[in-house]
Amino acid sequence: MTKADAALRAEALESLLIEKGLLNEQMVDDVIVRYNERVGPMNGARVVARAWTDPGFKARLLQDGSAAIEEFAFEGGQIDKLVVVENTDQVHNVVVCTLCSCYPWAVLGLPPKWYKDPAYRSRIVREPRAVLAEFGTRLPDRQNVKVWDSSAEVRYMVLPQQPPEWQALSEGELAQRVTRDSMIGVTVAGDD
């Protein structure tokens, strides 16, 4: 199904639900605003940008992700126990949920389709470099890959490495460049 086909189906479904009185336009708009502005990858991007510009916040984030992000008052769930792992020159982290698709919605938004796919969930554990290469991510041999398996109790998020060419950017500018995939670890910030 193409994006255009999906958009047409969504519009037809929305129209039908409104026509049947199960929804109204304001309810639909509220959900869209919620996921576009208050729940989603832009929240995680704000967290990453703050960590890149505020060493104290970064230390708190890596110590206790859930406590550190409380100041943002994010809506949405799956962050009661958020663990943030940092990519470095020595280690590249990537997140998966091998049992189902546990995912920190409040900071990363809706999970991408591939994240829930059984092939991703099994292969990223067995052959992480091969799967990362399929995303276009090629890591130096000296950099170890560590796979973090989310569960019903613990959700993980990656703190990507800040590209050197982004050092002079403001926190707001950085937040606009961070992607969901770099916070899952399947891409490298600046390469995606």
Secondary structure as GFF3:
##gff-version 3
##sequence-region A 1 192
A	DSSP	alpha_helix	3	19	.	.	.	ID=ss1
A	DSSP	alpha_helix	25	33	.	.	.	ID=ss2
A	DSSP	pi_helix	34	38	.	.	.	ID=ss3
A	DSSP	alpha_helix	41	53	.	.	.	ID=ss4
A	DSSP	alpha_helix	55	63	.	.	.	ID=ss5
A	DSSP	alpha_helix	65	68	.	.	.	ID=ss6
A	DSSP	three_ten_helix	69	72	.	.	.	ID=ss7
A	DSSP	beta_strand	82	86	.	.	.	ID=ss8
A	DSSP	beta_strand	91	96	.	.	.	ID=ss9
A	DSSP	alpha_helix	105	108	.	.	.	ID=ss10
A	DSSP	alpha_helix	113	116	.	.	.	ID=ss11
A	DSSP	alpha_helix	118	126	.	.	.	ID=ss12
A	DSSP	alpha_helix	128	134	.	.	.	ID=ss13
A	DSSP	beta_strand	144	149	.	.	.	ID=ss14
A	DSSP	beta_strand	155	159	.	.	.	ID=ss15
A	DSSP	three_ten_helix	164	166	.	.	.	ID=ss16
A	DSSP	alpha_helix	171	177	.	.	.	ID=ss17
A	DSSP	alpha_helix	180	184	.	.	.	ID=ss18
###
